[in-house]
Amino acid sequence: MRAVVQRARRARVEVAGEVTGAIERGLVAFVGAATGDGDGDLAYLVNKVVALRVFPDDEGKMRHALADIGGGLLVISQFTVFGDVRRGNRPSFEGAMEPVAAERLYDRFVAEARARGVTVATGKFRADMTVHVENDGPVTILIDSKRGF
């Protein structure tokens, strides 16, 4: 599994002009699943995102995680994080997990983050979404379970 995570001052997602999820200070995670991803990938990604220390302390050092600041997490399903452009300029998404299984992992990601006490907002799986992110920093981190364990 892979996530592109952005620290945000605020963020919201809209589907067909309706807001489906919004947060104030926190993280936005664009999450995708690859063919072959399973429980270990899911656990690794949830743990990393929830515990990611990218919020500054009083000295300006990135030492705080979501729980430390009472922040929210906006989770957006995004298979395009597995876009492969090594052979041309049109991305191939062959490495992305098929949608039915990917949706199950996405739903489990959201549930696991909530189980850790994080306030989670979401978009809608497989929907055409408009995501508004007021990136703070900017801080953007790529987390890939295949590179982590």
N, C-alpha and C positions, 0 to 999 in steps of 0.2 A: 504494500500500500504506500501511497505517497500523499503528502500534503504540502501545499504552499501556504505558509502561515504569515499573516501580516498583523502587526500591532496596529490597533485602530483607536482613534479618539471616539469614533462612532461609526456604525455601519448598519445598512439595511438591505434587504433583498425584496424585489417585487416580482410577482408573476401576474401577467395580464393586467398590469397597473395597480394591483393590490399588494400591500405590504404583507409578506408571509412571515418575516422574522426581522428583528432589529435588536441591536445592543448599543449600549453606551461604551465606555472605555473597556477594552478587552482585546480579543483576538478574532480574526477571520481566518478560517481554515478551508481552503479549497481542496477537497479530499477525493482521491480516486483509488480504484482497486485494479490490480493487474491479474491477468490469468495466473492461477496457481496460488494466489494469496489465501491465507487462512487465519486460524486463531492466533498464531504467534505474531503475524504481521499486524493484526488488529490490536492486540495487546500492546505491542511496541509503539504503534502510532498514537494510540490514545494516551499512553503513559507519557510520551514525549511532549505531545501538544499540551496536555493539562499541566505538566510540570515545567514547561518552557519558561525559563527565567529571562525575560526580555523587558521587564518593567524596572525603571530606575528607582534606586533608593535615594536617601537624602544627599548622598555624594554624587549622584548622577550615574552610578554604576548599575548595570543591568543585573539585578540580584533577586527580583521578585517575580513570582508566578501569578497566575490568575487568582488563586485563593488568597494570596497576600494582599491583593488590591481590591478584592470583591468584584472582579471583572467578569464580563460575559463572553461567551463563545458563539460566534455565528458560523455554522457549518454549511458549506455549499458543496453539493455533489458535482464533481467535475472530472469526467473521464479524459478530458483534453490534457490533464497533467501527464498523461502517457503518450502524448503526441511525439512521434519520431520523425525528424527531418533529416536524418543522415543520408537519405537517398533522394534528394531533391528539395523543393520548397513547399510542396503540398504534404502536410503531415499525414502519417499513417498511424492508425490507432489499433493495429493488430495486437499490441501488448495489453490493451485494456480488457478487463474482465467483461464477460457478457452481462447485459443489463439486469436480468433477474437475480443472479448471484451477487452482482455488485450492489444492488439495492439492499439485499439482506445484510451485507457487510456495512454499508453506509448506516442503516438503521441501528445496527449493533454498536457502531462507533458513537452515534448520538446517545444511545442508551447507556453505554459505558461511561461516557463523559458526565452524563447526568448523575449516574450512580456514585461518582466521585465528588458530588456536591457542586458541580459547575452549573451555572445558569446557561442553558443552551437554546439558541434560536436557530431555525433552519430555513432553507429554501424548499423547493419541491423537486424531488428526484425526477430526472428526465424532462424537466420543464425548461422552456426558454425563459431565463431569468435576467433581470437587470440588477446588478449588484453595485451598491454605492458604498465606497470605503473611504473614510477620511483617515488615510494612513498616517500613523504617528511616528515620526523619526526622519525619514521612513525606515522601518524595520521590516524586512521580509526574509523568512527562513524557509529552506527546502528540507523536508524530512522524508527520508525514503527508508522503509523497513528493510529492504534488501541490502542496504549499505550499513544497517545498524546492528544486525546480529548474525 
